[in-house]
Amino acid sequence: MDTGKVILCTGANQGLGFAILNVAGLRHPENTYILASRDFEKGNEARKKLQESEVQAQVDVVQLDVTKDEEIGSAVSYIEEKYGRLDILINNSGILRVPPPGDLSGIRSTYNEILNTNLTSVAVMTAAFTPLLYKSKDPKVINVSSGLGSCQNSLTKKMGRAPPYGASKIGLNGLSVHLQVAENDRVEAEGDASKPLIRYYVCAPGALKTAFSKFKDGLRSPERGAEVIVHLLADDKHLYEGGSYWEYEEGEMRHVAW
C-alpha cells in the first residue's frame, strides 16, 4: 500500500528548492518528490546531486516555468497521468529585481515582472493544480514567502529594504489567506466530505546564502531555511492550522506576525 505523499516543488534545481527536496528526501524517503525546473537538463543534474547525497526517495523531474501557462498545463497533465493526484504543492519559485531609479517605465516593468512571478504565477499554479489536490486525502499548498512579507516586522525591525520584492510577498501572504478563507467557506457551504479541505500556508525561511542573495556571507544555509517547509509538509496530525504564517527558529515552529 502506498503511504507516501506526492510533492511538487517549483524552482527546485538549486537554492532553497533543492534544499527542501534534499532535507525532506533524507528525512521522509517514503514520499515522491517532483523537482520542477525551468531548465529540464539542470533539473536532471539536480536529481543526480540528490542521489549522490544519499536521498533514497523517488525524485521525478518536470520542466516548468511558472510564468508560462502552457508549461503549467503540461505539468498538470503529466502528474495526473503518472500519479493521479498531488498531495502537496510548494510554490517556491521567486525573483528579486531592483528597479532603475527615476525611470518610470523601468519601475513599472520591474514591478510587473516581480509580481507576475512571485504573486500571479502562484495564483495560476494553485488554480491549475487544485483538481489534483482534491484527489489527495490531506492536501496542502505551501507558499514560500519572506520575513519581508510581514507588515509588522518590516515596520518594527531592522530588515532588508526591497519594496518591489517585499510588496510581492505581502501580496502572496494576502493571496494565501484569501484562498484559505474561500476554501473554508466552500467546505462549510457543501456540508459534506466530497472534497478534502486544502490547507494553505505561508512561511519565512529566512535570509539564505544562495544565488538569490549572491551567496552573501553571514546568512543561514538553505538547508536550515528548508526546515520550516519540511515541518509543514510532514504535518499529518494537523498541528499547524491552515491560513497561517510560519518560521522555524531555535529548533521550533513559530507563528510570524502578519
C-alpha atoms as one frame of an Amber mdcrd trajectory, in Angstrom:
protein
   0.000   0.000   0.000   1.369   3.423  -0.993   1.532   5.619   2.099   3.857
   8.281   0.739   2.933  11.751  -0.458   3.327  13.157  -3.956   5.035  16.532
  -3.553   5.759  19.134  -6.219   8.281  21.915  -5.563   8.901  24.710  -8.061
  12.304  26.275  -8.608  13.875  23.154  -7.129  17.061  22.668  -9.148  19.068
  24.962  -6.843  18.977  27.076  -3.699  16.115  26.708  -1.267  14.039  24.472
  -3.549  16.880  21.971  -3.870  17.467  22.096  -0.108  13.785  21.381   0.553
  13.941  18.198  -1.512  17.284  17.225  -0.022  16.199  17.621   3.613  12.727
  16.160   3.051  14.038  13.342   0.865  16.510  12.217   3.513  14.023  12.549
   6.361  10.901  11.242   4.592  12.048   8.792   1.898   8.575   7.279   1.565
   7.421  10.318  -0.428   7.728  11.018  -4.136   9.268  14.402  -4.895   8.678
  16.163  -8.189  11.516  18.564  -8.916  10.273  21.397 -11.113  12.888  23.350
 -13.047  12.729  25.877 -15.870  15.636  24.006 -17.480  14.997  20.256 -17.769
  18.701  19.398 -18.001  19.510  21.384 -14.885  16.633  19.573 -13.204  18.173
  16.221 -14.099  21.554  17.387 -12.817  19.901  18.375  -9.540  18.271  14.948
  -9.292  21.688  13.308  -9.667  23.067  15.512  -6.892  20.211  14.432  -4.631
  21.009  10.804  -5.339  24.686  11.472  -4.622  23.702  12.959  -1.254  22.067
   9.609  -0.438  18.453  10.631  -0.978  16.651   7.296  -1.427  13.240   8.785
  -2.154  11.852   8.735  -5.670  12.619  12.036  -7.408  10.906  12.942 -10.667
  11.734  15.962 -12.850   9.384  18.221 -14.798  10.212  21.230 -16.907   8.197
  24.100 -15.507   8.499  27.844 -15.858   5.746  29.152 -13.589   5.235  32.206
 -15.814   4.318  30.037 -18.829   0.772  28.695 -18.778   1.453  26.034 -21.416
   4.213  24.535 -19.254   1.934  24.591 -16.219  -0.724  22.758 -18.209   1.790
  20.166 -19.389   2.987  19.591 -15.826  -0.588  19.105 -14.614  -1.258  16.562
 -17.375   1.977  14.690 -16.666   1.369  14.449 -12.914  -2.268  13.483 -13.401
  -1.365  10.700 -15.808   1.564   9.352 -13.783   0.384   9.834 -10.188  -3.331
  10.598 -10.324  -3.113  13.163  -7.543  -0.973  15.807  -5.886  -0.707  15.872
  -2.098   1.451  18.953  -1.591   2.239  21.922  -3.818   5.240  24.003  -2.757
   5.278  27.359  -4.567   8.947  28.207  -4.103   9.890  29.997  -7.340  10.590
  33.670  -6.890  12.729  36.530  -8.198  14.279  39.699  -6.820  14.780  42.759
  -9.012  15.825  46.349  -8.302  14.017  48.986 -10.382  16.109  51.702 -12.058
  15.688  54.934 -10.058  13.886  57.702 -11.904  12.960  55.510 -14.872   9.171
  55.300 -14.690   8.776  52.675 -17.412  11.609  50.674 -15.844   9.949  50.833
 -12.436   6.663  49.647 -13.932   8.260  46.777 -15.814  10.228  45.712 -12.720
   7.109  45.591 -10.554   5.178  43.772 -13.285   7.911  41.141 -13.631   8.235
  40.558  -9.892   4.501  40.453  -9.247   3.951  38.128 -12.211   6.456  35.594
 -10.866   6.028  35.964  -7.112   2.272  36.501  -6.909   0.274  35.990 -10.102
   2.054  32.768 -11.019   1.353  31.349  -7.553  -2.345  32.034  -8.100  -2.225
  30.384 -11.534  -0.229  27.387 -10.285  -2.595  26.852  -7.376  -5.689  27.085
  -9.571  -4.184  24.685 -12.123  -3.297  22.021  -9.549  -6.392  22.342  -7.350
  -8.251  19.471  -9.110  -5.312  17.146  -8.407  -5.038  18.412  -4.829  -8.693
  17.480  -4.299  -7.746  13.892  -5.140  -5.467  13.823  -2.085  -6.671  12.797
   1.364  -4.912  15.726   3.040  -3.833  18.363   0.501  -1.601  21.320   1.296
  -0.260  24.345  -0.518   2.921  25.807   0.970   3.795  29.263  -0.354   7.349
  30.410   0.274   7.118  33.980   1.491   9.700  36.017   3.400  10.178  37.930
   6.612   9.601  40.981   4.411   6.062  39.701   3.904   5.300  40.707   7.493
   3.998  44.282   7.679   4.534  44.368  11.442   8.115  43.108  11.353   9.026
  45.329   8.404   7.859  48.362  10.364   9.435  47.446  13.686  12.647  45.510
  12.896  15.831  46.228  11.003  15.366  44.163   7.860  16.312  44.299   4.219
  14.676  47.052   2.210  13.391  45.875  -1.152   9.969  47.455  -1.835   9.053
  45.539  -5.026  10.054  42.180  -3.549   8.544  42.941  -0.144   5.295  44.084
  -1.726   5.109  40.863  -3.742   5.489  38.784  -0.579   2.886  40.810   1.311
   0.622  40.170  -1.660   1.468  36.462  -1.538   0.523  36.356   2.136  -2.789
  38.035   1.364  -3.483  35.658  -1.510  -2.827  32.663   0.753  -5.172  33.966
   3.445  -7.972  34.616   0.975  -7.526  31.219  -0.672  -7.876  29.621   2.757
 -10.976  31.653   3.594 -12.562  30.737   0.265 -11.710  27.075   0.868 -13.181
  27.177   4.381 -16.357  28.752   3.001 -16.588  26.076   0.312 -16.401  23.252
   2.841 -18.972  24.936   5.086 -21.367  25.517   2.179 -21.052  21.988   0.784
 -21.570  20.385   4.157 -20.016  17.059   3.134 -16.660  15.434   2.597 -16.825
  15.108  -1.175 -13.615  17.136  -1.417 -10.967  17.462   1.285 -10.095  20.806
   2.811  -6.917  22.262   1.330  -4.647  23.818   3.941  -2.728  26.879   2.741
   0.455  28.078   4.426   2.985  30.836   4.021   6.433  30.608   5.539   9.541
  32.707   6.111  12.680  30.602   5.613  14.989  33.499   6.495  17.781  35.199
   4.584  19.712  32.389   2.907  23.176  32.026   1.421  22.144  31.123  -2.134
  22.466  32.504  -5.650  19.334  34.527  -4.846  21.363  36.539  -2.298  24.610
  36.271  -4.311  25.955  33.932  -1.622  26.414  36.782   0.837  28.396  35.831
   3.934  26.650  35.647   7.288  23.378  34.257   6.002  21.885  30.910   7.016
  22.248  27.768   4.944  19.421  26.822   2.568  19.083  23.544   4.494  18.292
  25.493   7.634  15.826  27.611   5.703  14.152  24.461   4.398  13.214  23.290
   7.889  10.006  25.311   8.110   8.739  23.858   4.823   9.744  20.304   5.740
   7.907  20.551   9.063   4.760  21.776   7.299   4.797  19.101   4.607   5.257
  16.364   7.231   2.368  17.554   9.420  -0.107  14.676   9.326  -1.588  15.480
  12.755  -2.846  18.938  11.770  -0.649  20.678  14.317  -0.468  23.716  12.052
  -3.769  25.275  11.066  -4.383  26.365   7.506  -4.161  30.041   6.706  -1.131
  30.597   8.920   2.356  32.115   8.611   5.367  30.210   9.972   9.093  30.257
  10.625  11.457  27.745  12.199  13.675  29.315  14.822  15.751  27.880  17.661
  14.535  24.375  16.941  10.815  25.096  16.942   7.981  26.231  14.712   6.771
  29.766  15.421   4.000  31.959  14.099   5.147  35.043  12.186   3.255  38.285
  12.777   1.234  39.406   9.773
